Amino acid sequence: MHQFKFDPVQLPATSEGLRQQVRRFLADEQARGSFHPAESSWISFDPPFSRRCGEAGLIGLSWPKRYGGHKMSTLEKYVVTEELLAGGAPVGAHWIADRQSGNQILRFGSERARDLILPKIVRGECFFGIGMSEPNSGSDLAAVSTRARKVDNGWRVTGTKVWTSNAHRAHYLIALIRTESKSEARHAGLTQFVIDLSHPGVTVRPIHNLYGGHEFNEVVFDDYFVADDMVVGEVGNGWAMVTGELAYERSGPDRFLSSYQLLLESMRAIGPAPDDRSANEIGRFVAHLAALRRMSTSIAGMLDRGEEPVVEAALVKDIGTTFEREIPEVFRHLIDVEPTQREGSSYAELQGMTVLRAPGFTIRGGTREILRGMIARGLGLR
Ligand SMILES: Cc1cc2nc3c(=O)[nH]c(=O)nc-3n(C[C@H](O)[C@H](O)[C@H](O)COP(=O)(O)OP(=O)(O)OC[C@H]3O[C@@H](n4cnc5c(N)ncnc54)[C@H](O)[C@@H]3O)c2cc1C
């Protein structure tokens, strides 16, 4: 049976300097009007901002210097990530590449893929999407049916991915693809590929979301050629790759800070003399935030030590996304403002957009039911 153990970690001595560096960078950016914290988050796609993050040395923090990285620890990277999110920085363009795709390529990619792609990610010039979900395979990821067949020097891919965030403006996807027919061993025969979205043979079609925005897409591969050296890891071992990747995807502060700007602005709107109910709710949120941060930094420590805390990450994502989803619900009842839909900087607009985005928080990256199934299995309860 799995034992949950969230050992406390000591943030490195360099943390305070890094924190100040990010705060100065964001203050300069805000002073020149490049973003407004209440309007942006890790899904706000702003390539010029990402390039400036690259110039400021805020991407690829934990990667080796030979690929342009800054060779810092996962915990130092954590500090930068949390500062960017807490500051409401529009980091969405490079987010996926920096959070997970680049790590996969660094750990399991070919030398050519590393040389070609990692330095561009670090410069804030190369963006990734995630090609996991398919029309008949979301929660049940092992059911993917997009297929690749072996040809000389590579593979030919046919099939459809769906809900692919930012595929219309990213350069690459890491996609999970079936390289052997389905068999009794459900998790066998899957492989991760780096897909260049600029190549012929890929069609990207928009899917509009709840608030009418275009973030999702359907991505169709029609006999698309991908070279052997764009395979990530061993052919057929994609399930293990994806599982490891999800530990990075599910455990960071982006899984509990999506409504953080609304929490801050709600506290401002309520003011320094809250009534008992408001004080209770604010106190509860702040206490939960502290606990989540402690669990999430503990996982960063495990990742630093080379562990794969997959079940712990599932727990942080379940509790964290429930937390960020609850914030708009609670303040909607405490603050007498009619939420509006236009994306803007007033409280009503921030509230309105957060209400419309919140259902996605507990779905993207694995639904609550799936996470709770993993946690129960980890605890030996099923
Ligand atoms: C904002 C957002 C961004 C996304 N971006 C991406 C992306 O970039 N790339 C990508 O690949 N995907 C992306 N997704 C897709 C996301 O990963 C899937 O929506 C998610 O995994 C659920 O899959 P599904 O939509 O097929 O739902 P289904 O799997 O059909 O689930 C429907 C419902 O049934 C429940 N359910 C399913 N199986 C079980 C079970 N075994 N036990 C109990 N309950 C179960 C689920 O919890 C859910 O409530 C994104 C989704 C959102 C909302």
Ligand as a Chemical Component Dictionary entry (heavy atoms), coordinates in Angstrom:
data_LIG
# 
_chem_comp.id                   LIG 
_chem_comp.type                 NON-POLYMER 
_chem_comp.pdbx_formal_charge   0 
_chem_comp.three_letter_code    LIG 
# 
loop_
_chem_comp_atom.comp_id 
_chem_comp_atom.atom_id 
_chem_comp_atom.alt_atom_id 
_chem_comp_atom.type_symbol 
_chem_comp_atom.charge 
_chem_comp_atom.model_Cartn_x 
_chem_comp_atom.model_Cartn_y 
_chem_comp_atom.model_Cartn_z 
_chem_comp_atom.pdbx_ordinal 
LIG C1  C1  C 0 -9.446  23.392 -20.348 1  
LIG C2  C2  C 0 -9.057  22.054 -20.892 2  
LIG C3  C3  C 0 -7.867  21.914 -21.592 3  
LIG C4  C4  C 0 -7.502  20.661 -22.114 4  
LIG N1  N1  N 0 -6.348  20.574 -22.845 5  
LIG C5  C5  C 0 -5.972  19.375 -23.330 6  
LIG C6  C6  C 0 -4.767  19.261 -24.110 7  
LIG O1  O1  O 0 -4.082  20.259 -24.346 8  
LIG N2  N2  N 0 -4.430  18.055 -24.595 9  
LIG C7  C7  C 0 -5.158  16.927 -24.348 10 
LIG O2  O2  O 0 -4.749  15.861 -24.771 11 
LIG N3  N3  N 0 -6.325  17.002 -23.664 12 
LIG C8  C8  C 0 -6.738  18.196 -23.142 13 
LIG N4  N4  N 0 -7.924  18.289 -22.444 14 
LIG C9  C9  C 0 -8.778  17.119 -22.359 15 
LIG C10 C10 C 0 -8.842  16.477 -20.993 16 
LIG O3  O3  O 0 -7.623  15.847 -20.658 17 
LIG C11 C11 C 0 -10.013 15.488 -21.016 18 
LIG O4  O4  O 0 -11.189 16.253 -21.204 19 
LIG C12 C12 C 0 -10.124 14.688 -19.758 20 
LIG O5  O5  O 0 -9.036  13.819 -19.628 21 
LIG C13 C13 C 0 -11.455 13.900 -19.674 22 
LIG O6  O6  O 0 -11.636 13.156 -20.832 23 
LIG P1  P1  P 0 -13.023 13.251 -21.654 24 
LIG O7  O7  O 0 -13.292 14.681 -21.929 25 
LIG O8  O8  O 0 -12.920 12.300 -22.801 26 
LIG O9  O9  O 0 -14.139 12.762 -20.649 27 
LIG P2  P2  P 0 -14.560 11.267 -20.335 28 
LIG O10 O10 O 0 -13.365 10.416 -20.149 29 
LIG O11 O11 O 0 -15.579 10.837 -21.340 30 
LIG O12 O12 O 0 -15.278 11.441 -18.912 31 
LIG C14 C14 C 0 -16.599 11.921 -18.769 32 
LIG C15 C15 C 0 -16.972 11.825 -17.292 33 
LIG O13 O13 O 0 -16.928 10.450 -16.860 34 
LIG C16 C16 C 0 -16.049 10.297 -15.758 35 
LIG N5  N5  N 0 -15.320 9.022  -15.875 36 
LIG C17 C17 C 0 -14.665 8.557  -16.968 37 
LIG N6  N6  N 0 -14.080 7.371  -16.694 38 
LIG C18 C18 C 0 -14.345 7.097  -15.399 39 
LIG C19 C19 C 0 -13.997 6.024  -14.520 40 
LIG N7  N7  N 0 -13.246 5.007  -14.932 41 
LIG N8  N8  N 0 -14.444 6.082  -13.238 42 
LIG C20 C20 C 0 -15.200 7.108  -12.797 43 
LIG N9  N9  N 0 -15.567 8.164  -13.596 44 
LIG C21 C21 C 0 -15.149 8.151  -14.866 45 
LIG C22 C22 C 0 -15.091 11.470 -15.856 46 
LIG O14 O14 O 0 -14.537 11.775 -14.593 47 
LIG C23 C23 C 0 -15.980 12.581 -16.381 48 
LIG O15 O15 O 0 -16.701 13.168 -15.328 49 
LIG C24 C24 C 0 -8.326  19.526 -21.922 50 
LIG C25 C25 C 0 -9.523  19.663 -21.217 51 
LIG C26 C26 C 0 -9.896  20.912 -20.705 52 
LIG C27 C27 C 0 -11.208 21.025 -19.982 53 
# 
loop_
_chem_comp_bond.comp_id 
_chem_comp_bond.atom_id_1 
_chem_comp_bond.atom_id_2 
_chem_comp_bond.value_order 
_chem_comp_bond.pdbx_ordinal 
LIG C1  C2  SING 1  
LIG C2  C3  SING 2  
LIG C2  C26 DOUB 3  
LIG C3  C4  DOUB 4  
LIG C4  N1  SING 5  
LIG C4  C24 SING 6  
LIG N1  C5  DOUB 7  
LIG C5  C6  SING 8  
LIG C5  C8  SING 9  
LIG C6  O1  DOUB 10 
LIG C6  N2  SING 11 
LIG N2  C7  SING 12 
LIG C7  O2  DOUB 13 
LIG C7  N3  SING 14 
LIG N3  C8  DOUB 15 
LIG C8  N4  SING 16 
LIG N4  C9  SING 17 
LIG N4  C24 SING 18 
LIG C9  C10 SING 19 
LIG C10 O3  SING 20 
LIG C10 C11 SING 21 
LIG C11 O4  SING 22 
LIG C11 C12 SING 23 
LIG C12 O5  SING 24 
LIG C12 C13 SING 25 
LIG C13 O6  SING 26 
LIG O6  P1  SING 27 
LIG P1  O7  DOUB 28 
LIG P1  O8  SING 29 
LIG P1  O9  SING 30 
LIG O9  P2  SING 31 
LIG P2  O10 DOUB 32 
LIG P2  O11 SING 33 
LIG P2  O12 SING 34 
LIG O12 C14 SING 35 
LIG C14 C15 SING 36 
LIG C15 O13 SING 37 
LIG C15 C23 SING 38 
LIG O13 C16 SING 39 
LIG C16 N5  SING 40 
LIG C16 C22 SING 41 
LIG N5  C17 SING 42 
LIG N5  C21 SING 43 
LIG C17 N6  DOUB 44 
LIG N6  C18 SING 45 
LIG C18 C19 SING 46 
LIG C18 C21 DOUB 47 
LIG C19 N7  SING 48 
LIG C19 N8  DOUB 49 
LIG N8  C20 SING 50 
LIG C20 N9  DOUB 51 
LIG N9  C21 SING 52 
LIG C22 O14 SING 53 
LIG C22 C23 SING 54 
LIG C23 O15 SING 55 
LIG C24 C25 DOUB 56 
LIG C25 C26 SING 57 
LIG C26 C27 SING 58 
# 
